[in-house]
């Protein structure tokens, strides 16, 4: 046992160990989801989080140590933000033709997501910095972290909330849309993109290509809307 501890201490000091662990955890979780037929509850991101949490707990590794090794994934959030323009450009003609309903749905979804989080936090007596942390929870991680930091919130906690929001959205979106009898793949995709950002968009792509395309559009537009609306709405609740 002592030999294993010494070997692990040596390996954990390397910067690539936790990056590798992150990628392996996701691949294992994705393989399990595929084996199960990709049901809503078998979310690869949730599975990877559980595996990594167990590994960190078992090895007694702190988050700072983990992040130091896996920060390349965090770096990739920057290019990912730029890539949000790709679905908008690829489907610009569709967006132009359906501009009015898209804008209406975007404003309804974005305003509801921000207002619901701030209203609940305000009712529970959360501090201004915690409200700033909550406000951008429904937008994609790269944008949400920037908004949270600019408003005086905690980007680290915002990242946790963003992931939780995306995982919940990815799990409930298909059963919810079926229960509401919403069959238009454009509407389904746009809704999940606005409400559950990248994780929800990945789920939409698995269900239907058109839904995935509109989810990407919703995610990109909601990032812009949240960046513009969150500061004003936070000021209203303070």
N, C-alpha and C positions, 0 to 999 in steps of 0.2 A: 504493500500500500504506500509505503514511504517513497519507493521508486516511482510509482505513478504520480504522486504529488510533485516530486522534483521534476519529472518530465513535463507535467502540465505547466508548472511555473515557468519553465524554460520556454515552452511553446507560446504561452499566453503573453510573453513579453514581446513577441513579434507583432508588427502592425497588421499583417495579413491574416492572422488567425481569425479575428472576429469578422472580417469581411468575408472570408471563406465560410465561416459558420452561418452567417446571414444568408448567403446564397444557397448553401446546402439545405438549411432549414426551409427556405421557400421551395426549393425543388422537391424536397420530400413531401411538403404539404400539398404542393400542386399535383404530384404523382398520386397521392392518396385521394385528392378530390376527383381526379380523372378516373381512378379505379372505381370510385363510388358513383360515377355518372354525373359528376358536378352538380349535386343538389345544392340549393341555396345555403344550407347550414355548413356545407363543407367548403368554407372560404379559405383559399390558400394563404392570404395575409393573416387571418386569425390563427390558422394553424402554425404559421411561421413564428408568430408572436409567442404562442404558447411554448413551442419548442425552445426558442431562444430564452424565454423567461426561466424555463426549467433548467437549461444549461447554465445560465448565470447564477441561479440559486444553488445548483449542485456544486459549482466551482467556487462559490463565494466571490464572484467578480462584480465590482461596482459598475454603475452605468458609465461613469467617466472613462473607465478603462475600456469598456466595450466600444464607446463612441470614438475613442481615439483610434481604434483599429478599423471601425466600420464607417468612418466619416466620408470615405469616397462615395458611398451611396448618397449621403447628404449633399455632397458636391454636385452629383448628377441632377439634383432637383433644379438647379439653375438652367441647364440645357432643356430640361423637361418643361420648364415654364415657357421657353421660347417656342417649343414644339406645339404649344397649345394653338398657335396660329395655323398649323397645318390643316386640321379639320375645317376650320373656318374658311380658309382659302379654297380647299378642295370642294366644298359644298356652298360656295358663295352664291351661286345661282339659286339654289334651293332656299337659302337664308333670305335672299332678296325677295323671292316670290312669297314667302311666308313670314315676312318681317313683322307684321302686326301681331299675329298670334304668338310668335316667338318672343317678342318684346313683352307682351302682356304676361305670358307664362313666366318669363325670366324675372320680371319685377315682382310678381306675386310670390314666386318661390324664394327669391333672394330676401325680400322684405320680411317674409314670414320666418325664414330661418334665423335671421339676425334678431328680429323683434322677439321671437319666442325665447331665444337663449337669454337675451338681456332682461326681458320681463321676469323670467323665472329666477335668474340670478339676483335681480333687484329685490324681488319678493323674499328671497332667502337671506337678504342682507349682505350679499357679497361686496367686497371692497372694489373700488374703481379699477384697480389693476387686474382683479379677477374677472370683472366684466369685460375688460379689454381682451383678456385671454379667451373668453367665451365667444365674443362677437364673430370671428371669422371661421368658426368650426366647420361650416358647410362648404367652404371653398377648398380648392386644391392646395396641398401642403406647401409648395414653394411660396405661393401668394399669401396663404394664411400666416405663415411664419413672419413674413415681412410686415403684414398688417398688424399683427399682434405686437411686434417689437416697436413699430412706429407709434402705436397707441399707448405704450407703456405696460403691456402685458408680459406674460411669460411665454416665449416661443416654445420652450420645451414642453410645457403643459398643453399649449395649443396643439402641438404635434400629436400628443396623445389623444386629445379630443377629436382631432381631424380623423385619425385612424379609426377611432371608435364609431364616429358618425358614418364613415364610409362602410365599415363592416356591417353595422346595423342596417344601413340602406341596402347593401348588396343582398342581405339575407331576406329582408321583408318585401323588397320591391316586386318580385314576380308574383308571390301569393297575393299581395295587396292589389296589384293591377288586375289580376284575374278575378279577385273578389269584386272589384269595382266595374268589371266588364269593360275595361278600356282595351280595345283591340288595335288601335292605331299605333304602329311601331314607332312612328315619329314622336307622338305624344309620350309614349312610355319611355323612350330613350331620353328625350329632353328633360323629363321629370327627374329621372335618376341621375342625369348629369348635373343638374342644378342642386339636387338634394344630397347626393352622395359622392360627388367628384370622381376621382380616378378609380377608386375601388369599385364604385357602382358602375362606372363606365366599362370596366373590365368584365363585370358580370353581364352587362347589356350586350357586349360583343359576343359572349358565349351563347346568349339566347337568340339573337337575331342581328345580322349585319347592319340593317337599316337603323335599328334601335341603337346599336353601338355608335354609328356615325352621328346620330342626333344627340346621343349622350356626350360625345366629345364636343359638339357645338355648345351644348348646355353648360358643360364644365368650363369651357373657355370664356363664354360670355358671363357666367356667374363670377368668375375670378375678377373680371373688370367691374361688374356691378357691386360686388362686395367691397372692393377697394375704394369705390366712390361713396357707397352708402354707409359703411360701418362707422367712419368717424362722426358723421352727422347723427346717426342713431345713438351712438354711445354718448354723445354730448346731451342728447335729449333725456337719457336715463340717469345722468349724473346730477 
